[in-house]
Amino acid sequence: MPMGNVEKLEALIQGYLKGKIGRRDFVVGGLQLGLSLAVLTRLTAPARAANLMDSAPEAPYESPITQERVAFLKTKPFKGTTINVMVLKTTVGDGLKYHVPHWEEETGGKVNVAEVPIETLHQQIFSDLASGLGRYDAYMTGAWFYGDFFVPKTPYIVEIDKFQADPRHPYWDPDQWLPAMRKLYEWNGKLYGVLFDGDAQALYYRKDIFTDSKNQEKFKDKYGYSLPAPPKTMKELQDAAAFFTGWDWASDGGEGWGLALHAKVNEQGFFHFLSLSAPYVISPDNKYYFFNPQDMKPLINSEGHLRALEDYLKLANAGPREEISWTLGQGWNLFLAGRSAMEPTWGDLPTLAQDPKTSKVKGKMGAAGMPGTTEAFNPITGQWKKYELNQVGNTNGGSWHCVISRNSKKQEATYDFLAFMANKKNAFFNSTNGWTGVQPGMKFEYLPPVGTASLDEFKAQNWDADDAMEYLKGYYSVLSAPVQQEYLRIPGTAEYWHELDVNISAVLGGQMQPKAALDATAAAWEKITQRYGREKQKVLYQASFA
């Protein structure tokens, strides 16, 4: 930096620290001097935090809040402004709609929400973007859509740093993200998404059933070892699932099942396979699950993936035959009704379990990371290797959140609404109420020593204390596992995963054999890669591991 600019920067800093200029003027001045927005944001973060108040009458739905925000709200800044948001027609869409009237009350703005089913969401988002009409200001996206936003030279969506740096907008701190979650909201280190959801899959089980002495005795008599609570290996998971299938272990006159799944095509059921198959392929010696990074040849039909699918089919037999056509909610209902001993799924399940109107399992929840394997296949070297226990974490799911369209003429108002939902008060509410479809991705949503939440805060949202501790411990173990499954976000990911979804469902339905299904998936993936350009895809795939 030239000496003249150094002196100007010193004067700028002094003016900001003495309160002679605001944060916005400081950021603008720093940009003019050549500093990056990221650096300026870090420089001002402590000052902004010091400027926080716990609450204000002008903002009954926000906490904490800046003084600049309070002054801004007094003007009803978005009166006469209407923003249009496309959301997923499911629980996460309901979660967003809940906050609409509150934001409208505070700001004077209006929000129109268009709900779209998951099977057409990707198509409708990118049809609107490609048309250039800009009918929508923001879109609720799955994290796997990201690569498609960056196909054109000018991305379809905008960075949010410039809005996040403005203290007039609702306060939220991206540094509170758990590292595994933050990267799903970024592209090439730049922030595009605004906090909402934080998906990962863990194993949930009936702690009361697994610790029952009679069940433990029966299990040991049948399998020759103690009933694991929870199962730590895939073999233990299969045995436990088979053990609890076909009899009244709940002693209430109903038929019990070992494990619940949902497998309807276009309902995200393929994520179950991704999570459960990970330790067959991912290990401390291999991080590649989808493609060989050297040539973008699919790995999905490797020996490890095949063994995983064969074992996945065994697990599916521990649930009702109808689950191959179940939606996500139907899969959860079996567990919530007390009819399933286990379910590998998202954090919605233990959250929904807290509602006594729809759940019989409140206070009975156990949670753990996905079971591992004692042998994994390295598809790059073509060799199997034994491990004492190979457990793999994941961020599988949508991690649904909103991004702002480059075509929007109301980007500031749009960001303000999205940031409103990211404010700590609203984000914590979302993550502790199952009907919102939101899971915890921020430190303040976890108990110490990970975060700063308290059991009293969970009890205030009608949580059973033991369930909260079990859930947060199990969920965090997935997100913080040292070995993590990759998350695919290159262009065409929605197409790659659709092919896998269809073929996995065909195996569960008896229409295809596992090997044929994975070979068909690999062949379809090759065509998708060729269409997008092998070299382009290879560069992006390799970059995702940087």
Secondary structure, 3 states (H helix, E strand, C coil): CCHHHHHHHHHHHHHHHCCCCCHHHHHHHHHHCCCCHHHHHHHHHHHHHHCEECCCCCCCCCCCEEHHHHHHHCCCCCCCCEEEEEEECCHHHHHHHHHHHHHHHHHCCEEEEEEECHHHHHHHHHHHHHHCCCCCCEEEECHHHHHHHCCCCCCCECCCHHHHCCCCCCCCCHHHECHHHHHHHEECCEECCECCCCCCCEEEEEHHHHCCHHHHHHHHHHHCCCCCCCCCEHHHHHHHHHHCCCCCCCCCCCCCECCCCCCCCCCCCHHHHHHHHHHHHCECCECCCCECCCCCCECCCCHHHHHHHHHHHHHHCCCCHHHHHCCHHHHHHHHHCCCECEEEECCHHHHHCCCCCCCCCCCCEEEECCCEEEEEEECCCCEEEEEEEECCECCCCCCCEEEEECCCCCHHHHHHHHHHHHCHHHHHHHHHCHHHCCCCCEHHHCCCCCCCCCHHHHHHCCCCHHHHHHHHHHHHHHHCCCCECCCCCCCCHHHHHHHHHHHHHHHHCCCCCHHHHHHHHHHHHHHHHHHHCHHHHHHHHHHCCC
